Amino acid sequence: MPKVSSLIVPYASYLRVYEPLAAFPEPERGHWARYARRPERPSYQDELRRSLADLLPTPPVLVPVHESGDAFVADVDGVLVVCPWRTRLRGWQALEDLDEELPEPVLDAALPQVVRRQAAQDYERWLARNPDARPWIRTAVWQVPLNWFVLVSDEEREYDKGAGSGGGSRAEEDAPVLRYRTPMVEARRRVARALRTLRDTLDEGPLIDGLVDVGRWLEEFHPRALVELDYGGLVHVLPAGELDGDHSAADVAEGIEALRTGDGAGAGEAYGRLVERWRSVLDRRSAN
């Protein structure tokens, strides 16, 4: 595989679901049990580097030929939980989103139409054989969608400032980490409560639609799963002071509670903090 770079690859955030081994049928369950015993496992940056390497050939490989056998692994109170990468499936889904996000001339220049068409046909055939397939990971670029913060609470926030300024894998190990982890039952409860409040106080719109979509996705997983919101590569573009002061989950919770109690001014203040914070992040995308 071509070596793309030893540097950290930005700038995406992730919403992940880790399921206990009992949620997987055999032989997949055995595969993940053996995988979890490996002394070293790849990181999300390794997955990004592999994807970038696939774009180097002519024509580019938009979607891996074979599904990834890698996963993220965690231990929750002595219970092993696994989050499969499913890179191939997520690649197909990302291609569908590109059609809505980029003008066709830009897409054609970067990713030839004939290659995109072939990938779409491959996905259609695969989906016919796997109609219930869903990813364990959702990705957002240059942002954390506000509806993701509904799933977590400020008390679950984990911020490690890191230590690294070196290169390569060592820099990854020393990089800052900002994430939230919560039990699936808590995430589902928060979604249900937030939807009740939003539907009682707001018109239908992107915020409600996005939360409904996330809630339906969560329902597809084991009730004892773990939900993780990870700032991922965004920690490499945001100054340490901004990361330290970022309590977006608290702002979202405060805004929803203000709506529930009829405090329009309080809801507006919380929403204003969120908009200001995340607009400044999105502005960096086009800074150059």
N, C-alpha and C positions, 0 to 999 in steps of 0.2 A: 504494500500500500504506500503511495506517495506520502512523504512527510510534509504536512502543510505548514505547521509552525509549532514551536515549543511554547509560544506565548498563550496566555489566557484568551479565549475567544468570547467576546461579548455578543449581544446585550439582550438576553431573554430572561423572562421569569417563568416559573413552572408551578402548576397545581398537580400534585401527585396523589395517587391512592395506593397504599400498601395493604395487601391482603394476607391473612394467615394461610399457611400451607393447606389447611383443610378446605380452602375455597377452590383449590386447583384439582382437576381430575388427574388420575394417572394416565400416561407416564410423566406428564408435566410436573406433577407434585414431586416426584423423585428427582427430576432434573434440578428443580430449584433447591431442594434439600442439599443435593451435592454441590450446587453452585455456591450456596451460602457458606460452605466450609472452605472455600478457596481463600488462601491467605491474602491475595490481592485481587481487587475487582476494579473495572474501569469506572471513570467518573462521567458526569454529564458533559464535561468539556471534551472527553474522548469521543463521545458520540457526535458532538458537533464537528470535531476535526475529521472524523471518518466521512461525515456527510459532505464536508467541503472538499475532501480528497476525491469523492465520487464526481464532483462537478468539474474536475480538471480535464478528463479525457474529452475527445471529440468523436461523436456527440457525447454530451454529459450524461451521467447516470443519475437520473432524477430521483429514482426510488431504488433501494437495494434489491438485488435479485432474490435474496433469501431473507427471511425474517430474522431479526436479532435474537440471539439466545442469552442476551445480557439482561441484568435487572439491577435495581437498587434494593438493598437489603437493610432492615433495621430490626432492633430488638425492643419490644414493648412489654415491659414487666415480665421478661422471660419468655415471651411468645415471639417467634420468628415471623416477620411479615415481609412480603416481597412486592416490589413494583416493577413488573416487566417493562422493558423499553418499548417494544413493539414499534421499532423504528420504521419498518416498511409501511405499516398501516398509517402511522402518523405522517409519513412522507406523502402518501396518496392524499390524505385529508388536507395537508398543507397546500398541495397543488390546486385543489379545488378552491381554497381561500384566495390564492394568488389571482385567480381570474376576476375576483371582486375588488381586489386591492390595487392592482396595477393596470395601467392602460395596455391594450394589446400590443402596440408597437414596442413598448419597453419589454414586455414579456417575450415577444418574438426575437428581440435582439439578444436577450440573455439566455432564454431557454427555447430552442427551436420548436415551432408549432408541431412538427411531425413527431418529435420526441414526447411532447406533452400529450398529444393525441394517443400515442401508443400506451403511455402510462395510464391514461384514463380508461382505455379499453381493458388493460390488464386488471385495473381495480374493479371495473364492472364485473368481469368474469370471476374474480376472486370473491367479491361480495356476494355473488349469487350462491357460492358454495359455503360462505360464512356469514349468513345474514345477521347473526347476533353479535358480531365482532364489535368491540369498543376499546379505545385506548385507556391505559391506566394513567396517562400523562397528558395534560393540556399545557400549551405553550403560548406565551404572549411576548411580543417584541416591543422593546422600548416602553414598557408599562407593566403595571399589575392591574388587571381589570378590577374596578371597584367592587363588583359583585363577589369576587373571590374573598374579599376581606370580611364579608358577612359570615363566612364559615368559621372564623377563628376569633379569638379574644386577645386583648392586649396582654393578659396574664400568660398567654402561651407564646409570647414573642421571645425569640432567642437571637441575641445579637452578639457575635464574636468579632471583635475588631481586627483579628488576625495580626500577623507580624511581618508579612512578607513584602519584600521588594526585589527578591531574586527572580530568576527565570526558570522556565520549564516546570516540571511537575512539582518542584519544591515551592514555587510561587503559588501553585494551586493549593497546596496543603496549608500555606500561611495566609491565604486570602481571607478577606472578611466574609462572614456568613450572616445573613439575616433571613430568618425563616420562622414559621409558625407550624406547630404540630398539634392536632386535636383528634380525639376519637370520632369515628364516623357518626355515632349516635348524637354527639354534640353538634357536629356540622349539620346534620339533617334537622335537628331541632331548631337551630338558629335560622336556617333557611325558611322553615315553616313559619316561625314567628315573624321574621322580617317581611315575608310575602303578605301575611295578614295585615301588617301595618301599612305597607306600601300600597296595597290594593284599596285600603280604606281611606288613604289620604292623597294618593296621586293618580293621575291618569295613566293608562297603559302606555308603556314606552320602552326604550332600550334597557333601562335599569331593571324593570320588572321582567322583561323578556329574557334578559341574560341570567337573572337569578332563577327563573323557571327552568331554563336549559341546564344550568349547573345542578339544580336540585334533581332533575330527572336523571342526569348522569350519575350522581351519587347513589341513587336508588338501585343501580345495577350491580353494586358491590356488596361484599359480605358485611353484615352489621358490626362485626368486630374489627373492621379495617381501620387503618390510620390515614388521616388526611394531612397532607403537607403542602403549605404554601411557601415557596422558596424564591427569594429575589434573584437567585442564580447569577447571571452575568451582569445584572444591573449594579451590583456592588462595586464593579470596576469602573463605572462611569460617574457614580455619585460620590461627592466628597464625604469624608468620614463624619463631619458635623451634620450633614443632611441625613445620613443613615442613622446616626445616633438620635436625632430628633424626630425620626419618622415613626409616628404611631398611628398609621392610617387605619388599622383595625379599630383602635379606640375612637377615632373620628367618625368612622362609619357607624359604630354602635351608638355613639352619642347622637348622631344625626337621626338615626332610626328611632331612638327613644324619644327624642324631641318631637318627632312627627307623631308618635303614639300618644303623647301627652298634650298635643296641640300647641307646642311651642315652636311656631314658625320661625321666629328670629333665631332661636338656638339651632334649629335644623339648618338654616341658611348659613350661619357662622361655620358649622362643622363642614358643610358642603364646600364653602368657600376655601377653607384650609386645604381640603382634598384637591380641589380644582387647581389651586395655585401650585401645590406641591407637584402634581403629576403633569401639569402643563409645562413646568420647567424641565421635566425629564423628557417629554416628547419634543420640546424645542431643541434639545441636543441632537436629535436625529438628523435635523437638517442644518445644523450649525456650520457644517463645512460645505 
